Amino acid sequence: MIYCGIDWAERHHDVALVDDTGELLAKRRITDDAAGYQLLMDLLAEYGDTEEAPIPIAIETSRGLLVAVLRTGKRQVFAINPMAAARYRDRHSVSRKKSDPGDALVLANILRTDMHAHRPLPQDSDLARAVAVLARAQQDATWNRQQNSNQLRSLLREYYPSALDAFATWQNGLCRPEARELLRLAPTPSQAARLSRTQIQAALKRAGRKRGIEAEAERIREVFRAEWAHQPQLVEDALGKQMLALLLQLEAACTAADDLAKAVEEAFPQHPDAEVILSFPGLGVQLGARVLAEIGDDRSRFADARGLKAYAGASPITRASGKKSSIIRRRVKNDRLNHAGYLWAFAAPNGSPGAKAHYRRRRDVHGDWHAAALRNLFNRMLGQLYRCLQEQSLFVELVAFPAPALEAEKAA
């Protein structure tokens, strides 16, 4: 067999081809454009690459146009962890020398010696990969929105506590359009204290509020006109300008999160696995899309449910040496899937009596902390999801949590 390794960079990529004995057959440097990609495909074809028997390729990334070109057809593309590649480099040289062509050769030799120990990129459908792009972007936008909200809240605590008190009763607080509209109207507490009922009502209407406008405007006006400590006027005005700059960032983050959420709502239900995923308690459109984004729809990606649980970080690991043995949580995992699993397990007991009983048993009988109990519940439900996706069957409460088990848990 022939094995290919590619050391990628921003402007160019180094390619190395080796055979079964480790002999270097060819090396090239290609540009990061269509001409360079065509040169790579011609080089692979020169050494026996065909549609039915493509040459496997190792590269240190799973994203980008180069990877998209390589994944056409049946070719196996292996995304090698850069840390693992650095360890392999020490097998070939102890002087710690490094070069791009040398790294390409190391990657090719990784496949030659240990291809069985590495996992190729899954053959997900185009729709699943599109959902993954949107779900991950929406997740990033949500995290960015929360970060901007925390920054704005920290700044308001320094000079504008009346705004935080006025918005404390609203769900999502500073991220609500009413809060952003009022802050834009009155960026300092001195300006807020001078607002009339009519101005506050108009701001609430511009933000889209439909009900309870008069009562809410009166409450906000009283909060703004209460007795509060103030910064010196010049300092207060400067902090107001800083707040408006942060407010622009928060508005952009809120708009991005909302737009991407709508895009996910349009794309995710079109996937064949959406019905199965949405049948599970605790999984809605957004959270279900995040789960699908990370596990994909390639049924051969995980050999069994244990592999999926390890990938998600739901199953623990055992560390044993001599007379010492300990069971600890898994640190190396898919962080996005693990985060989605925490939210899933947090919401599942509200819609599933079996999930709620399982959580209570882990807390009351086994003595788990809250996070450990949720992780154990996520581990169990992830195994159920794996089986349902393999069989294309919906979640059934009595099958997932049999009645005898429920009664035993209630008795315990």
HELIX and SHEET records of a PDB file:
HELIX    1   1 ALA A   34  GLU A   46  1                                  13    
HELIX    2   2 LEU A   65  LEU A   70  1                                   6    
HELIX    3   3 PRO A   82  HIS A   92  1                                  11    
HELIX    4   4 ASP A  100  ASP A  114  1                                  15    
HELIX    5   5 MET A  115  ALA A  117  5                                   3    
HELIX    6   6 ASP A  126  TYR A  159  1                                  34    
HELIX    7   7 PRO A  161  PHE A  167  1                                   7    
HELIX    8   8 GLY A  173  CYS A  175  5                                   3    
HELIX    9   9 PRO A  177  LEU A  185  1                                   9    
HELIX   10  10 PRO A  189  ALA A  193  1                                   5    
HELIX   11  11 ARG A  197  ARG A  206  1                                  10    
HELIX   12  12 ILE A  213  PHE A  224  1                                  12    
HELIX   13  13 GLN A  233  ALA A  267  1                                  35    
HELIX   14  14 PHE A  268  GLN A  270  5                                   3    
HELIX   15  15 ALA A  274  LEU A  278  1                                   5    
HELIX   16  16 VAL A  285  ILE A  295  1                                  11    
HELIX   17  17 ALA A  305  ALA A  312  1                                   8    
HELIX   18  18 ASP A  335  GLY A  351  1                                  17    
HELIX   19  19 PRO A  353  ASP A  364  1                                  12    
HELIX   20  20 HIS A  370  GLU A  391  1                                  22    
HELIX   21  21 GLU A  397  ALA A  400  1                                   4    
HELIX   22  22 ALA A  403  ALA A  411  1                                   9    
SHEET    1   A 5 LEU A  24  THR A  31  0                                        
SHEET    2   A 5 HIS A  12  VAL A  18 -1                                        
SHEET    3   A 5 TYR A   3  TRP A   8 -1                                        
SHEET    4   A 5 ILE A  57  ILE A  59  1                                        
SHEET    5   A 5 VAL A  77  ALA A  79  1                                        
SHEET    1   B 2 ILE A 317  SER A 321  0                                        
SHEET    2   B 2 LYS A 324  ILE A 328 -1                                        
END                                                                             
